[in-house]
Amino acid sequence: MNINWLSFAAAGGGTLTYTTADYTATVTKNGTSETITFTPTTAAQYVDLHYLVNGAEQQNFRMTKSGASWTYKIPNLTTGQSLEIWFTYEKGGPQYDSPHYTYTH
């Protein structure tokens, strides 16, 4: 299995964006949380967020749909923690997995 690892880092936080032909994913730092937004180019029936904080136990959540986008807020983070995130999403029937992204809070 070939996994693409992509790293985001923003001094002091802010919003980071990654765009592919299938979706745009953004990570927005909000104090002690990160808001993850996933906007597919083709309407999706669901989007699941998978993440690790500092390489610990994997968390899996169904994102909340808001208009054409899907969102989820990861709470209780501290400066310097490493996040690894990736998505599973439905696109016109088939299910797809995104590359893994890493981000430092």
Jmol script that loads the backbone (N, CA, C; Angstrom):
load data "model"
ATOM      1  N   MET A   1       0.848  -1.177   0.000  1.00  0.00           N
ATOM      2  CA  MET A   1       0.000   0.000   0.000  1.00  0.00           C
ATOM      3  C   MET A   1       0.886   1.229   0.000  1.00  0.00           C
ATOM      4  N   ASN A   2       0.676   2.118  -0.921  1.00  0.00           N
ATOM      5  CA  ASN A   2       1.456   3.344  -1.016  1.00  0.00           C
ATOM      6  C   ASN A   2       0.701   4.477  -0.332  1.00  0.00           C
ATOM      7  N   ILE A   3       1.269   5.019   0.735  1.00  0.00           N
ATOM      8  CA  ILE A   3       0.637   6.114   1.468  1.00  0.00           C
ATOM      9  C   ILE A   3       1.429   7.381   1.220  1.00  0.00           C
ATOM     10  N   ASN A   4       0.741   8.415   0.824  1.00  0.00           N
ATOM     11  CA  ASN A   4       1.367   9.717   0.648  1.00  0.00           C
ATOM     12  C   ASN A   4       1.281  10.481   1.949  1.00  0.00           C
ATOM     13  N   TRP A   5       2.397  10.916   2.479  1.00  0.00           N
ATOM     14  CA  TRP A   5       2.432  11.699   3.709  1.00  0.00           C
ATOM     15  C   TRP A   5       2.703  13.139   3.320  1.00  0.00           C
ATOM     16  N   LEU A   6       1.840  14.016   3.711  1.00  0.00           N
ATOM     17  CA  LEU A   6       1.983  15.430   3.393  1.00  0.00           C
ATOM     18  C   LEU A   6       2.004  16.207   4.696  1.00  0.00           C
ATOM     19  N   SER A   7       2.917  17.130   4.819  1.00  0.00           N
ATOM     20  CA  SER A   7       3.045  17.872   6.074  1.00  0.00           C
ATOM     21  C   SER A   7       2.594  19.305   5.911  1.00  0.00           C
ATOM     22  N   PHE A   8       1.824  19.760   6.898  1.00  0.00           N
ATOM     23  CA  PHE A   8       1.450  21.161   7.017  1.00  0.00           C
ATOM     24  C   PHE A   8       2.194  21.685   8.241  1.00  0.00           C
ATOM     25  N   ALA A   9       2.550  22.918   8.257  1.00  0.00           N
ATOM     26  CA  ALA A   9       3.049  23.568   9.474  1.00  0.00           C
ATOM     27  C   ALA A   9       2.863  25.060   9.294  1.00  0.00           C
ATOM     28  N   ALA A  10       2.314  25.686  10.288  1.00  0.00           N
ATOM     29  CA  ALA A  10       2.126  27.135  10.235  1.00  0.00           C
ATOM     30  C   ALA A  10       2.533  27.698  11.589  1.00  0.00           C
ATOM     31  N   ALA A  11       3.504  28.581  11.577  1.00  0.00           N
ATOM     32  CA  ALA A  11       3.945  29.192  12.832  1.00  0.00           C
ATOM     33  C   ALA A  11       2.781  29.938  13.445  1.00  0.00           C
ATOM     34  N   GLY A  12       2.455  29.616  14.671  1.00  0.00           N
ATOM     35  CA  GLY A  12       1.373  30.300  15.365  1.00  0.00           C
ATOM     36  C   GLY A  12      -0.011  29.877  14.924  1.00  0.00           C
ATOM     37  N   GLY A  13      -0.114  28.880  14.055  1.00  0.00           N
ATOM     38  CA  GLY A  13      -1.432  28.389  13.664  1.00  0.00           C
ATOM     39  C   GLY A  13      -1.907  28.991  12.362  1.00  0.00           C
ATOM     40  N   GLY A  14      -3.199  29.276  12.294  1.00  0.00           N
ATOM     41  CA  GLY A  14      -3.783  29.784  11.071  1.00  0.00           C
ATOM     42  C   GLY A  14      -4.532  28.692  10.347  1.00  0.00           C
ATOM     43  N   THR A  15      -4.808  28.914   9.062  1.00  0.00           N
ATOM     44  CA  THR A  15      -5.526  27.945   8.246  1.00  0.00           C
ATOM     45  C   THR A  15      -4.601  27.413   7.170  1.00  0.00           C
ATOM     46  N   LEU A  16      -4.598  26.099   7.016  1.00  0.00           N
ATOM     47  CA  LEU A  16      -3.820  25.448   5.981  1.00  0.00           C
ATOM     48  C   LEU A  16      -4.783  24.716   5.065  1.00  0.00           C
ATOM     49  N   THR A  17      -4.498  24.724   3.766  1.00  0.00           N
ATOM     50  CA  THR A  17      -5.397  24.128   2.784  1.00  0.00           C
ATOM     51  C   THR A  17      -4.635  23.184   1.874  1.00  0.00           C
ATOM     52  N   TYR A  18      -5.268  22.060   1.556  1.00  0.00           N
ATOM     53  CA  TYR A  18      -4.731  21.138   0.568  1.00  0.00           C
ATOM     54  C   TYR A  18      -5.848  20.850  -0.432  1.00  0.00           C
ATOM     55  N   THR A  19      -5.570  21.039  -1.724  1.00  0.00           N
ATOM     56  CA  THR A  19      -6.580  20.861  -2.760  1.00  0.00           C
ATOM     57  C   THR A  19      -6.159  19.758  -3.725  1.00  0.00           C
ATOM     58  N   THR A  20      -7.097  18.844  -4.016  1.00  0.00           N
ATOM     59  CA  THR A  20      -6.883  17.797  -5.015  1.00  0.00           C
ATOM     60  C   THR A  20      -8.005  17.907  -6.038  1.00  0.00           C
ATOM     61  N   ALA A  21      -8.004  17.041  -7.025  1.00  0.00           N
ATOM     62  CA  ALA A  21      -9.091  17.025  -8.009  1.00  0.00           C
ATOM     63  C   ALA A  21     -10.408  16.582  -7.372  1.00  0.00           C
ATOM     64  N   ASP A  22     -10.333  15.812  -6.256  1.00  0.00           N
ATOM     65  CA  ASP A  22     -11.528  15.284  -5.597  1.00  0.00           C
ATOM     66  C   ASP A  22     -12.071  16.156  -4.472  1.00  0.00           C
ATOM     67  N   TYR A  23     -11.232  16.953  -3.826  1.00  0.00           N
ATOM     68  CA  TYR A  23     -11.670  17.697  -2.644  1.00  0.00           C
ATOM     69  C   TYR A  23     -10.695  18.810  -2.276  1.00  0.00           C
ATOM     70  N   THR A  24     -11.163  19.668  -1.381  1.00  0.00           N
ATOM     71  CA  THR A  24     -10.313  20.638  -0.698  1.00  0.00           C
ATOM     72  C   THR A  24     -10.445  20.351   0.784  1.00  0.00           C
ATOM     73  N   ALA A  25      -9.323  20.187   1.467  1.00  0.00           N
ATOM     74  CA  ALA A  25      -9.308  19.957   2.913  1.00  0.00           C
ATOM     75  C   ALA A  25      -8.616  21.142   3.580  1.00  0.00           C
ATOM     76  N   THR A  26      -9.206  21.643   4.655  1.00  0.00           N
ATOM     77  CA  THR A  26      -8.576  22.734   5.400  1.00  0.00           C
ATOM     78  C   THR A  26      -8.481  22.356   6.875  1.00  0.00           C
ATOM     79  N   VAL A  27      -7.441  22.862   7.506  1.00  0.00           N
ATOM     80  CA  VAL A  27      -7.211  22.698   8.933  1.00  0.00           C
ATOM     81  C   VAL A  27      -7.077  24.098   9.497  1.00  0.00           C
ATOM     82  N   THR A  28      -7.948  24.450  10.452  1.00  0.00           N
ATOM     83  CA  THR A  28      -7.933  25.794  11.037  1.00  0.00           C
ATOM     84  C   THR A  28      -7.715  25.692  12.538  1.00  0.00           C
ATOM     85  N   LYS A  29      -6.638  26.325  13.017  1.00  0.00           N
ATOM     86  CA  LYS A  29      -6.334  26.334  14.449  1.00  0.00           C
ATOM     87  C   LYS A  29      -7.228  27.357  15.128  1.00  0.00           C
ATOM     88  N   ASN A  30      -7.872  26.915  16.220  1.00  0.00           N
ATOM     89  CA  ASN A  30      -8.754  27.780  17.013  1.00  0.00           C
ATOM     90  C   ASN A  30      -8.381  27.615  18.484  1.00  0.00           C
ATOM     91  N   GLY A  31      -7.317  28.249  18.936  1.00  0.00           N
ATOM     92  CA  GLY A  31      -6.896  28.112  20.335  1.00  0.00           C
ATOM     93  C   GLY A  31      -6.462  26.700  20.648  1.00  0.00           C
ATOM     94  N   THR A  32      -7.278  25.950  21.404  1.00  0.00           N
ATOM     95  CA  THR A  32      -6.933  24.585  21.798  1.00  0.00           C
ATOM     96  C   THR A  32      -7.639  23.530  20.952  1.00  0.00           C
ATOM     97  N   SER A  33      -8.113  23.910  19.774  1.00  0.00           N
ATOM     98  CA  SER A  33      -8.773  22.939  18.896  1.00  0.00           C
ATOM     99  C   SER A  33      -8.371  23.181  17.447  1.00  0.00           C
ATOM    100  N   GLU A  34      -8.688  22.208  16.618  1.00  0.00           N
ATOM    101  CA  GLU A  34      -8.509  22.306  15.169  1.00  0.00           C
ATOM    102  C   GLU A  34      -9.855  22.000  14.530  1.00  0.00           C
ATOM    103  N   THR A  35     -10.286  22.863  13.623  1.00  0.00           N
ATOM    104  CA  THR A  35     -11.486  22.594  12.845  1.00  0.00           C
ATOM    105  C   THR A  35     -11.036  22.070  11.489  1.00  0.00           C
ATOM    106  N   ILE A  36     -11.498  20.880  11.165  1.00  0.00           N
ATOM    107  CA  ILE A  36     -11.162  20.233   9.900  1.00  0.00           C
ATOM    108  C   ILE A  36     -12.375  20.371   8.984  1.00  0.00           C
ATOM    109  N   THR A  37     -12.153  20.847   7.766  1.00  0.00           N
ATOM    110  CA  THR A  37     -13.219  20.991   6.779  1.00  0.00           C
ATOM    111  C   THR A  37     -12.825  20.224   5.523  1.00  0.00           C
ATOM    112  N   PHE A  38     -13.773  19.478   4.993  1.00  0.00           N
ATOM    113  CA  PHE A  38     -13.572  18.681   3.789  1.00  0.00           C
ATOM    114  C   PHE A  38     -14.675  19.058   2.813  1.00  0.00           C
ATOM    115  N   THR A  39     -14.301  19.576   1.654  1.00  0.00           N
ATOM    116  CA  THR A  39     -15.277  19.976   0.641  1.00  0.00           C
ATOM    117  C   THR A  39     -15.023  19.167  -0.633  1.00  0.00           C
ATOM    118  N   PRO A  40     -15.869  18.171  -0.903  1.00  0.00           N
ATOM    119  CA  PRO A  40     -15.671  17.339  -2.097  1.00  0.00           C
ATOM    120  C   PRO A  40     -16.114  18.076  -3.365  1.00  0.00           C
ATOM    121  N   THR A  41     -15.488  17.748  -4.490  1.00  0.00           N
ATOM    122  CA  THR A  41     -15.898  18.350  -5.767  1.00  0.00           C
ATOM    123  C   THR A  41     -17.160  17.683  -6.290  1.00  0.00           C
ATOM    124  N   THR A  42     -17.393  16.415  -5.910  1.00  0.00           N
ATOM    125  CA  THR A  42     -18.616  15.684  -6.220  1.00  0.00           C
ATOM    126  C   THR A  42     -19.315  15.420  -4.895  1.00  0.00           C
ATOM    127  N   ALA A  43     -20.603  15.691  -4.816  1.00  0.00           N
ATOM    128  CA  ALA A  43     -21.333  15.495  -3.555  1.00  0.00           C
ATOM    129  C   ALA A  43     -21.059  14.106  -2.987  1.00  0.00           C
ATOM    130  N   ALA A  44     -20.804  14.056  -1.682  1.00  0.00           N
ATOM    131  CA  ALA A  44     -20.503  12.801  -0.991  1.00  0.00           C
ATOM    132  C   ALA A  44     -21.651  12.437  -0.052  1.00  0.00           C
ATOM    133  N   GLN A  45     -21.940  11.148   0.068  1.00  0.00           N
ATOM    134  CA  GLN A  45     -22.966  10.681   0.997  1.00  0.00           C
ATOM    135  C   GLN A  45     -22.452  10.696   2.431  1.00  0.00           C
ATOM    136  N   TYR A  46     -21.146  10.578   2.595  1.00  0.00           N
ATOM    137  CA  TYR A  46     -20.531  10.641   3.923  1.00  0.00           C
ATOM    138  C   TYR A  46     -19.050  10.960   3.778  1.00  0.00           C
ATOM    139  N   VAL A  47     -18.471  11.504   4.849  1.00  0.00           N
ATOM    140  CA  VAL A  47     -17.028  11.708   4.957  1.00  0.00           C
ATOM    141  C   VAL A  47     -16.646  11.336   6.384  1.00  0.00           C
ATOM    142  N   ASP A  48     -15.688  10.443   6.519  1.00  0.00           N
ATOM    143  CA  ASP A  48     -15.174  10.054   7.829  1.00  0.00           C
ATOM    144  C   ASP A  48     -13.787  10.648   8.004  1.00  0.00           C
ATOM    145  N   LEU A  49     -13.546  11.202   9.182  1.00  0.00           N
ATOM    146  CA  LEU A  49     -12.233  11.735   9.543  1.00  0.00           C
ATOM    147  C   LEU A  49     -11.553  10.713  10.439  1.00  0.00           C
ATOM    148  N   HIS A  50     -10.302  10.417  10.142  1.00  0.00           N
ATOM    149  CA  HIS A  50      -9.478   9.540  10.967  1.00  0.00           C
ATOM    150  C   HIS A  50      -8.305  10.396  11.433  1.00  0.00           C
ATOM    151  N   TYR A  51      -7.927  10.276  12.705  1.00  0.00           N
ATOM    152  CA  TYR A  51      -6.776  11.051  13.152  1.00  0.00           C
ATOM    153  C   TYR A  51      -6.053  10.418  14.322  1.00  0.00           C
ATOM    154  N   LEU A  52      -4.781  10.823  14.445  1.00  0.00           N
ATOM    155  CA  LEU A  52      -3.923  10.445  15.558  1.00  0.00           C
ATOM    156  C   LEU A  52      -3.362  11.736  16.142  1.00  0.00           C
ATOM    157  N   VAL A  53      -3.264  11.820  17.454  1.00  0.00           N
ATOM    158  CA  VAL A  53      -2.596  12.934  18.121  1.00  0.00           C
ATOM    159  C   VAL A  53      -1.325  12.370  18.726  1.00  0.00           C
ATOM    160  N   ASN A  54      -0.170  12.899  18.308  1.00  0.00           N
ATOM    161  CA  ASN A  54       1.146  12.424  18.763  1.00  0.00           C
ATOM    162  C   ASN A  54       1.316  10.920  18.558  1.00  0.00           C
ATOM    163  N   GLY A  55       0.743  10.396  17.491  1.00  0.00           N
ATOM    164  CA  GLY A  55       0.894   8.984  17.159  1.00  0.00           C
ATOM    165  C   GLY A  55       0.124   8.029  18.053  1.00  0.00           C
ATOM    166  N   ALA A  56      -0.732   8.563  18.937  1.00  0.00           N
ATOM    167  CA  ALA A  56      -1.492   7.717  19.863  1.00  0.00           C
ATOM    168  C   ALA A  56      -2.668   7.055  19.148  1.00  0.00           C
ATOM    169  N   GLU A  57      -3.535   6.439  19.903  1.00  0.00           N
ATOM    170  CA  GLU A  57      -4.672   5.668  19.411  1.00  0.00           C
ATOM    171  C   GLU A  57      -5.472   6.391  18.322  1.00  0.00           C
ATOM    172  N   GLN A  58      -5.781   5.661  17.262  1.00  0.00           N
ATOM    173  CA  GLN A  58      -6.543   6.219  16.139  1.00  0.00           C
ATOM    174  C   GLN A  58      -7.971   6.550  16.562  1.00  0.00           C
ATOM    175  N   GLN A  59      -8.438   7.723  16.152  1.00  0.00           N
ATOM    176  CA  GLN A  59      -9.805   8.174  16.375  1.00  0.00           C
ATOM    177  C   GLN A  59     -10.509   8.215  15.019  1.00  0.00           C
ATOM    178  N   ASN A  60     -11.787   7.827  14.979  1.00  0.00           N
ATOM    179  CA  ASN A  60     -12.567   7.797  13.737  1.00  0.00           C
ATOM    180  C   ASN A  60     -13.922   8.443  13.987  1.00  0.00           C
ATOM    181  N   PHE A  61     -14.257   9.445  13.189  1.00  0.00           N
ATOM    182  CA  PHE A  61     -15.523  10.145  13.367  1.00  0.00           C
ATOM    183  C   PHE A  61     -16.163  10.451  12.027  1.00  0.00           C
ATOM    184  N   ARG A  62     -17.486  10.330  11.971  1.00  0.00           N
ATOM    185  CA  ARG A  62     -18.242  10.794  10.816  1.00  0.00           C
ATOM    186  C   ARG A  62     -18.324  12.305  10.921  1.00  0.00           C
ATOM    187  N   MET A  63     -17.933  13.002   9.862  1.00  0.00           N
ATOM    188  CA  MET A  63     -17.965  14.461   9.861  1.00  0.00           C
ATOM    189  C   MET A  63     -19.407  14.939   9.706  1.00  0.00           C
ATOM    190  N   THR A  64     -19.674  16.188  10.101  1.00  0.00           N
ATOM    191  CA  THR A  64     -21.003  16.781  10.027  1.00  0.00           C
ATOM    192  C   THR A  64     -21.132  17.575   8.736  1.00  0.00           C
ATOM    193  N   LYS A  65     -22.201  17.312   7.997  1.00  0.00           N
ATOM    194  CA  LYS A  65     -22.420  18.018   6.735  1.00  0.00           C
ATOM    195  C   LYS A  65     -23.029  19.390   6.995  1.00  0.00           C
ATOM    196  N   SER A  66     -22.465  20.385   6.307  1.00  0.00           N
ATOM    197  CA  SER A  66     -22.962  21.760   6.383  1.00  0.00           C
ATOM    198  C   SER A  66     -22.892  22.337   4.977  1.00  0.00           C
ATOM    199  N   GLY A  67     -24.012  22.338   4.271  1.00  0.00           N
ATOM    200  CA  GLY A  67     -24.010  22.768   2.875  1.00  0.00           C
ATOM    201  C   GLY A  67     -23.257  21.753   2.032  1.00  0.00           C
ATOM    202  N   ALA A  68     -22.266  22.223   1.268  1.00  0.00           N
ATOM    203  CA  ALA A  68     -21.476  21.332   0.415  1.00  0.00           C
ATOM    204  C   ALA A  68     -20.251  20.785   1.136  1.00  0.00           C
ATOM    205  N   SER A  69     -19.996  21.251   2.369  1.00  0.00           N
ATOM    206  CA  SER A  69     -18.801  20.853   3.116  1.00  0.00           C
ATOM    207  C   SER A  69     -19.131  19.949   4.295  1.00  0.00           C
ATOM    208  N   TRP A  70     -18.102  19.298   4.793  1.00  0.00           N
ATOM    209  CA  TRP A  70     -18.176  18.436   5.972  1.00  0.00           C
ATOM    210  C   TRP A  70     -17.166  18.970   6.985  1.00  0.00           C
ATOM    211  N   THR A  71     -17.538  19.016   8.268  1.00  0.00           N
ATOM    212  CA  THR A  71     -16.638  19.562   9.280  1.00  0.00           C
ATOM    213  C   THR A  71     -16.564  18.671  10.521  1.00  0.00           C
ATOM    214  N   TYR A  72     -15.463  18.828  11.241  1.00  0.00           N
ATOM    215  CA  TYR A  72     -15.290  18.174  12.540  1.00  0.00           C
ATOM    216  C   TYR A  72     -14.274  18.995  13.330  1.00  0.00           C
ATOM    217  N   LYS A  73     -14.520  19.166  14.619  1.00  0.00           N
ATOM    218  CA  LYS A  73     -13.620  19.916  15.490  1.00  0.00           C
ATOM    219  C   LYS A  73     -12.903  18.944  16.424  1.00  0.00           C
ATOM    220  N   ILE A  74     -11.561  18.969  16.396  1.00  0.00           N
ATOM    221  CA  ILE A  74     -10.747  18.161  17.295  1.00  0.00           C
ATOM    222  C   ILE A  74     -10.407  19.046  18.497  1.00  0.00           C
ATOM    223  N   PRO A  75     -10.922  18.716  19.695  1.00  0.00           N
ATOM    224  CA  PRO A  75     -10.733  19.563  20.877  1.00  0.00           C
ATOM    225  C   PRO A  75      -9.502  19.173  21.709  1.00  0.00           C
ATOM    226  N   ASN A  76      -9.231  19.995  22.720  1.00  0.00           N
ATOM    227  CA  ASN A  76      -8.252  19.701  23.771  1.00  0.00           C
ATOM    228  C   ASN A  76      -6.837  19.456  23.269  1.00  0.00           C
ATOM    229  N   LEU A  77      -6.358  20.321  22.384  1.00  0.00           N
ATOM    230  CA  LEU A  77      -4.998  20.210  21.867  1.00  0.00           C
ATOM    231  C   LEU A  77      -4.103  21.253  22.517  1.00  0.00           C
ATOM    232  N   THR A  78      -2.817  20.956  22.596  1.00  0.00           N
ATOM    233  CA  THR A  78      -1.853  21.913  23.121  1.00  0.00           C
ATOM    234  C   THR A  78      -0.798  22.207  22.060  1.00  0.00           C
ATOM    235  N   THR A  79      -0.168  23.342  22.173  1.00  0.00           N
ATOM    236  CA  THR A  79       0.855  23.771  21.224  1.00  0.00           C
ATOM    237  C   THR A  79       1.947  22.718  21.102  1.00  0.00           C
ATOM    238  N   GLY A  80       2.310  22.400  19.870  1.00  0.00           N
ATOM    239  CA  GLY A  80       3.374  21.443  19.603  1.00  0.00           C
ATOM    240  C   GLY A  80       2.906  20.021  19.369  1.00  0.00           C
ATOM    241  N   GLN A  81       1.633  19.727  19.651  1.00  0.00           N
ATOM    242  CA  GLN A  81       1.144  18.372  19.393  1.00  0.00           C
ATOM    243  C   GLN A  81       1.086  18.114  17.889  1.00  0.00           C
ATOM    244  N   SER A  82       1.401  16.897  17.514  1.00  0.00           N
ATOM    245  CA  SER A  82       1.385  16.493  16.119  1.00  0.00           C
ATOM    246  C   SER A  82       0.067  15.789  15.806  1.00  0.00           C
ATOM    247  N   LEU A  83      -0.569  16.196  14.714  1.00  0.00           N
ATOM    248  CA  LEU A  83      -1.798  15.550  14.241  1.00  0.00           C
ATOM    249  C   LEU A  83      -1.510  14.864  12.918  1.00  0.00           C
ATOM    250  N   GLU A  84      -2.020  13.663  12.774  1.00  0.00           N
ATOM    251  CA  GLU A  84      -2.018  12.979  11.492  1.00  0.00           C
ATOM    252  C   GLU A  84      -3.482  12.779  11.152  1.00  0.00           C
ATOM    253  N   ILE A  85      -3.922  13.286  10.003  1.00  0.00           N
ATOM    254  CA  ILE A  85      -5.321  13.167   9.612  1.00  0.00           C
ATOM    255  C   ILE A  85      -5.423  12.561   8.224  1.00  0.00           C
ATOM    256  N   TRP A  86      -6.543  11.856   7.985  1.00  0.00           N
ATOM    257  CA  TRP A  86      -6.880  11.377   6.657  1.00  0.00           C
ATOM    258  C   TRP A  86      -8.383  11.137   6.611  1.00  0.00           C
ATOM    259  N   PHE A  87      -8.894  10.960   5.418  1.00  0.00           N
ATOM    260  CA  PHE A  87     -10.334  10.894   5.208  1.00  0.00           C
ATOM    261  C   PHE A  87     -10.721   9.639   4.437  1.00  0.00           C
ATOM    262  N   THR A  88     -11.926   9.140   4.709  1.00  0.00           N
ATOM    263  CA  THR A  88     -12.589   8.133   3.886  1.00  0.00           C
ATOM    264  C   THR A  88     -13.868   8.800   3.417  1.00  0.00           C
ATOM    265  N   TYR A  89     -14.096   8.788   2.116  1.00  0.00           N
ATOM    266  CA  TYR A  89     -15.264   9.497   1.590  1.00  0.00           C
ATOM    267  C   TYR A  89     -15.886   8.719   0.434  1.00  0.00           C
ATOM    268  N   GLU A  90     -17.189   8.926   0.276  1.00  0.00           N
ATOM    269  CA  GLU A  90     -17.954   8.314  -0.794  1.00  0.00           C
ATOM    270  C   GLU A  90     -18.025   9.320  -1.934  1.00  0.00           C
ATOM    271  N   LYS A  91     -17.794   8.848  -3.156  1.00  0.00           N
ATOM    272  CA  LYS A  91     -17.841   9.736  -4.315  1.00  0.00           C
ATOM    273  C   LYS A  91     -18.571   9.026  -5.440  1.00  0.00           C
ATOM    274  N   GLY A  92     -19.884   9.309  -5.568  1.00  0.00           N
ATOM    275  CA  GLY A  92     -20.665   8.721  -6.641  1.00  0.00           C
ATOM    276  C   GLY A  92     -20.784   7.209  -6.563  1.00  0.00           C
ATOM    277  N   GLY A  93     -20.736   6.646  -5.362  1.00  0.00           N
ATOM    278  CA  GLY A  93     -20.862   5.205  -5.176  1.00  0.00           C
ATOM    279  C   GLY A  93     -19.639   4.585  -4.514  1.00  0.00           C
ATOM    280  N   PRO A  94     -18.457   4.607  -5.187  1.00  0.00           N
ATOM    281  CA  PRO A  94     -17.274   4.014  -4.565  1.00  0.00           C
ATOM    282  C   PRO A  94     -16.781   4.810  -3.349  1.00  0.00           C
ATOM    283  N   GLN A  95     -16.058   4.111  -2.495  1.00  0.00           N
ATOM    284  CA  GLN A  95     -15.460   4.725  -1.307  1.00  0.00           C
ATOM    285  C   GLN A  95     -13.971   4.936  -1.574  1.00  0.00           C
ATOM    286  N   TYR A  96     -13.427   6.064  -1.133  1.00  0.00           N
ATOM    287  CA  TYR A  96     -12.024   6.407  -1.358  1.00  0.00           C
ATOM    288  C   TYR A  96     -11.364   6.801  -0.043  1.00  0.00           C
ATOM    289  N   ASP A  97     -10.052   6.591   0.042  1.00  0.00           N
ATOM    290  CA  ASP A  97      -9.246   7.059   1.163  1.00  0.00           C
ATOM    291  C   ASP A  97      -8.286   8.128   0.657  1.00  0.00           C
ATOM    292  N   SER A  98      -8.123   9.182   1.435  1.00  0.00           N
ATOM    293  CA  SER A  98      -7.206  10.256   1.068  1.00  0.00           C
ATOM    294  C   SER A  98      -5.786   9.904   1.510  1.00  0.00           C
ATOM    295  N   PRO A  99      -4.810  10.683   1.064  1.00  0.00           N
ATOM    296  CA  PRO A  99      -3.470  10.558   1.644  1.00  0.00           C
ATOM    297  C   PRO A  99      -3.535  10.949   3.124  1.00  0.00           C
ATOM    298  N   HIS A 100      -2.490  10.632   3.860  1.00  0.00           N
ATOM    299  CA  HIS A 100      -2.356  11.054   5.253  1.00  0.00           C
ATOM    300  C   HIS A 100      -1.671  12.408   5.273  1.00  0.00           C
ATOM    301  N   TYR A 101      -2.149  13.302   6.126  1.00  0.00           N
ATOM    302  CA  TYR A 101      -1.581  14.626   6.275  1.00  0.00           C
ATOM    303  C   TYR A 101      -1.097  14.782   7.714  1.00  0.00           C
ATOM    304  N   THR A 102       0.041  15.424   7.909  1.00  0.00           N
ATOM    305  CA  THR A 102       0.483  15.712   9.267  1.00  0.00           C
ATOM    306  C   THR A 102       0.509  17.204   9.477  1.00  0.00           C
ATOM    307  N   TYR A 103       0.248  17.600  10.712  1.00  0.00           N
ATOM    308  CA  TYR A 103       0.106  19.006  11.060  1.00  0.00           C
ATOM    309  C   TYR A 103       0.559  19.190  12.499  1.00  0.00           C
ATOM    310  N   THR A 104       1.259  20.257  12.780  1.00  0.00           N
ATOM    311  CA  THR A 104       1.672  20.560  14.155  1.00  0.00           C
ATOM    312  C   THR A 104       0.785  21.666  14.682  1.00  0.00           C
ATOM    313  N   HIS A 105       0.126  21.401  15.803  1.00  0.00           N
ATOM    314  CA  HIS A 105      -0.773  22.375  16.409  1.00  0.00           C
ATOM    315  C   HIS A 105       0.033  23.500  17.047  1.00  0.00           C
TER     316      HIS A 105
END
end "model"
wireframe off; spacefill off
backbone 0.3
color backbone group
